[in-house]
Amino acid sequence: MDLDQLAALRTPEGSAALAAATEVAGGDPLAAAAALRSAGVPAGLAAAALTQAELRRRAVAKFGPAAAGMFLTRAGLEQATRGVVAARRADRLRAAGVRTLADLGCGLGADALAAARAGIRVYGVEADPVTAAMAAANAEAAGLADVFTVECGDATAFDVSAVDAAFCDPARRRAGTGRRIFDPNAYSPPWDFVTALAERVPHTVVKVAPGLDHALIPPGAEAEWVSVGGDLVEAALWCGRLAEVPRRATVLKEGPPVNAFCIGRAPCNHPQPACHHQLTGSGTEEAAVGPVRRYVHDPDPAVVRAHLVAELAGELDATLADPTIAYLYADTPGATPFARCLEVTDVLPFSLKRLRALLRERRVGRVEILKRGSALEPERLRRDLRLAGPEAASLVLTRVAGAPTVLVCRPVTYPLDQEAAAG
Ligand SMILES: C[S@@+](CC[C@H](N)C(=O)[O-])C[C@H]1O[C@@H](n2cnc3c(N)ncnc32)[C@H](O)[C@@H]1O
């Protein structure tokens, strides 16, 4: 997509082509192109409209219904922050008193739009001309063009002296190839600019890869890991006055509360569409080690990456069975949004023969396989087990005090089991 194609898509003729492309997006691409051409849409416009409609279709997973009016590039969409994550960050900035924000490398504007919706005046800077033009178009489509403006330029030259806060989500993919960059020094804007930014602007947030090395967390910054629906999606460094705790794990659920915790225990009173739960701590505590107990808890990846397993163990009155493996064991099922809980029915030193015999005896034909600290390949194991039968089980492949072990488990169903445990 170039600037001329974007301009063409924003004319009345382009809007009509986009509307026609939206109707056929997701189907056979050749048939879709033929349908647009037979409707009299010129070939170039038809191709641009079909690409845009397809990107919008994919973008629904990130942005929900708002995707329908957005202009997108493939690279920009891949790098854009999910709507629920951006909205929560924007709410936190607003609650911290931020009223003006520089978004340094704003991409298509997912974060900037969320901040603008939260009532923050956003000045976006974007180096790529097409992406910058799309971000501006997205602001207009959202009715936010007066509170989110975009300039095409180098973010490192932007004067941040007049804003309350700075946000930077550096590009972590190589332009052209789209390949991931793992070395922060190769981010754009570069890591030294990003870390120095925190010294210049007292309220600074930096979005980083969830695999960030803890050694790179600037002293005094809060490092937050965020998961959505159990998938680890990003980390953020909250610097200067925005830092509240050393480490935070934020667990977001999209849509109405559906997990056992929300239904069975605490009413989830966070704003929809996402309810969120937060666990905080130092990130340096170590959980106690003990035997395998009746319930095993598999912590959310945000908790594990934030090094908050010990804090969760404290909440669940749980222990590890191996100091290096993040499964937590307790005598009662923990109703927590920070871990999935399973009831352990059997503990076996790992042996394919013994496991197969046990599962046959139980008439288990379907297994889900979880693993931490095991080199076994779940799919290979599933094949080797040659299961048959009407029952289901969960297998946890792990180590206990260093020894390869398999736990045979069943799900804990809330709220019935909880009531049983309480009564
Ligand atoms: C990860 S994306 C931002 C995504 C954005 N937060 C969103 O959610 O839509 C990073 C963007 O920074 C831009 N960029 C990289 N280096 C830049 C620089 N020095 N100045 C301005 N923009 C830059 C890239 O073109 C890219 O669009």
The ligand as an SDF file (V2000), in Angstrom:
LIG
                    3D

 27 29  0  0  0  0  0  0  0  0999 V2000
    5.5950   -1.5620   17.4540 C   0  0  0  0  0  0  0  0  0  0  0  0
    5.0790   -0.3310   16.3670 S   0  0  0  0  0  0  0  0  0  0  0  0
    3.9480    0.6360   17.3240 C   0  0  0  0  0  0  0  0  0  0  0  0
    2.6200    0.0150   17.4460 C   0  0  0  0  0  0  0  0  0  0  0  0
    1.6290    0.8560   18.1990 C   0  0  0  0  0  0  0  0  0  0  0  0
    1.9460    0.9630   19.5990 N   0  0  0  0  0  0  0  0  0  0  0  0
    0.2280    0.2700   18.0630 C   0  0  0  0  0  0  0  0  0  0  0  0
   -0.2100   -0.3880   18.9980 O   0  0  0  0  0  0  0  0  0  0  0  0
   -0.3770    0.4430   17.0010 O   0  0  0  0  0  0  0  0  0  0  0  0
    6.4970    0.6870   16.2950 C   0  0  0  0  0  0  0  0  0  0  0  0
    6.4070    1.7710   15.2580 C   0  0  0  0  0  0  0  0  0  0  0  0
    7.5040    2.6510   15.4840 O   0  0  0  0  0  0  0  0  0  0  0  0
    7.9000    3.1790   14.2260 C   0  0  0  0  0  0  0  0  0  0  0  0
    9.2680    3.7050   14.4030 N   0  0  0  0  0  0  0  0  0  0  0  0
   10.4150    3.0000   14.5350 C   0  0  0  0  0  0  0  0  0  0  0  0
   11.4530    3.8270   14.7270 N   0  0  0  0  0  0  0  0  0  0  0  0
   10.9410    5.0830   14.7340 C   0  0  0  0  0  0  0  0  0  0  0  0
   11.4860    6.3690   14.8960 C   0  0  0  0  0  0  0  0  0  0  0  0
   12.7900    6.5470   15.1300 N   0  0  0  0  0  0  0  0  0  0  0  0
   10.6710    7.4300   14.8440 N   0  0  0  0  0  0  0  0  0  0  0  0
    9.3390    7.2720   14.6260 C   0  0  0  0  0  0  0  0  0  0  0  0
    8.7740    6.0770   14.4510 N   0  0  0  0  0  0  0  0  0  0  0  0
    9.5480    4.9970   14.5230 C   0  0  0  0  0  0  0  0  0  0  0  0
    7.7610    2.0180   13.2830 C   0  0  0  0  0  0  0  0  0  0  0  0
    7.6140    2.4790   11.9390 O   0  0  0  0  0  0  0  0  0  0  0  0
    6.5140    1.3270   13.8280 C   0  0  0  0  0  0  0  0  0  0  0  0
    5.3750    1.7270   13.1320 O   0  0  0  0  0  0  0  0  0  0  0  0
  1  2  1  0
  2  3  1  0
  2 10  1  0
  3  4  1  0
  4  5  1  0
  5  6  1  0
  5  7  1  0
  7  8  2  0
  7  9  1  0
 10 11  1  0
 11 12  1  0
 11 26  1  0
 12 13  1  0
 13 14  1  0
 13 24  1  0
 14 15  1  0
 14 23  1  0
 15 16  2  0
 16 17  1  0
 17 18  1  0
 17 23  2  0
 18 19  1  0
 18 20  2  0
 20 21  1  0
 21 22  2  0
 22 23  1  0
 24 25  1  0
 24 26  1  0
 26 27  1  0
M  CHG  2   2   1   9  -1
M  END
$$$$
